[in-house]
Amino acid sequence: MSLPEVLLWQELRKRPDGFRFRRQVPFDPYVADFACLSVRLVIEVDGASHERGNAPERDLRRDAVMAQQGMRTLRIPARDVLNDVEICVTAIVAAYREAGPPPPSARADGPPPRSGEEL
């Protein structure tokens, strides 16, 4: 993990506001920096390289793949984490609260219902 990821992980592992985070979470074919599966949100810490070349397009494709798997993505610039990790954690918690619970078919604790099944 990069320094901004390590700094952010040190805070996220404390379960801010009761949210449980995991790091290096696989979402085929990608690995998310962090995820809170209970609300189906992914956190990506983006360094300066994410602003150059075709990186923005790659990030959009990656976010689309995550969305196909029922995940929403929150991208945080690495410089923001380095400048003030507490503000980043506050913004993450706010985004997770805003997202609310996932739809029943996207819950992390089980597969979506089969075609024709009611919840």
Number of C-alpha atoms within 10 A of each C-alpha: 10 10 11 21 19 12 16 21 19 12 14 22 13 12 12 14 13 8 16 15 20 15 18 12 16 12 13 10 8 13 16 20 18 23 25 19 19 17 23 23 24 25 18 20 20 19 15 10 10 15 13 9 9 10 13 13 13 12 16 11 12 18 20 15 17 22 15 10 13 17 22 19 18 17 13 17 16 20 14 16 21 15 11 12 19 15 12 19 18 13 14 19 18 12 13 21 13 10 13 11 13 16 11 13 13 19 16 16 9 9 10 14 12 9 6 6 7 6 8
